[in-house]
Amino acid sequence: MTPLVRMKTGEAVAAYVLGLLFDGTLRSGDRIDLDGVAQALGISRAPVREGLMHLERDGLVSMPHYRGAFVAAFDADTVREAFELYGMLSALTSSRAAAGADAGVRETLGKLTEALAGCGQVAEFERLAREFRKVVNHAAAGPHLRALLRSFSGLVPVAARFSIEDAMDDERAALRREYETLVAGDADAAAAAALDHVRMTAENAVRALRQRGVFPAEATPATAADRSRVLAIVHATTRGGRNE
């Protein structure tokens, strides 16, 4: 693999290992070859360990003291849990943005929504979608909440890319629904639209990983967290104001 020179080294390591997880090369319980990762990226072992610490924080890697690094549990529930947490935080920021976003924010989101409507390239669509979320977060989230959202920098964006690749029209429609609720100033609808979008993305990602043979077929339907309960938590938190 060509060394990744435009990322911080730790981020490059995390991205490389995530790639191995998402193509099925690494599976739950496997030992991660630190020397192999270092060689593939053209770096030393020290930044490899740094990058793996990012994935340990995400619950994807286990690094027992002096025993190396191993893949932790990685299955459909792992993906869904990460997205449900991210969805709750996204619903919170969208709710606040709908209640307090100014005309400039709405105009920027409108331009991004129109750009997404005419975009058919995966990389550009992904960039625009991330910019959409960034605008909402900066408009409505305090520093602590933004820091929490930034912590979802590993599994969530990598898994979300599957949804963009396989279900771009669904992603486009979900972002437009979010935009419409934000412009309408409907805080409850904005929270629901953001949460529904993130949950949809999670299921698209899980389906893609099953189709690629990374996850086995599920014997029983997925059991998602209660949507109304999550939205009730968001509603109660929103009433508390921006005190992060």
Secondary structure as UniProt FT lines:
FT   HELIX           9..22
FT   TURN            23..24
FT   TURN            28..29
FT   HELIX           34..41
FT   HELIX           45..57
FT   TURN            58..59
FT   STRAND          61..62
FT   TURN            65..66
FT   STRAND          70..71
FT   HELIX           76..100
FT   HELIX           103..117
FT   HELIX           122..140
FT   HELIX           143..150
FT   HELIX           155..166
FT   HELIX           168..184
FT   HELIX           187..211
FT   TURN            212..213
FT   HELIX           227..239
//
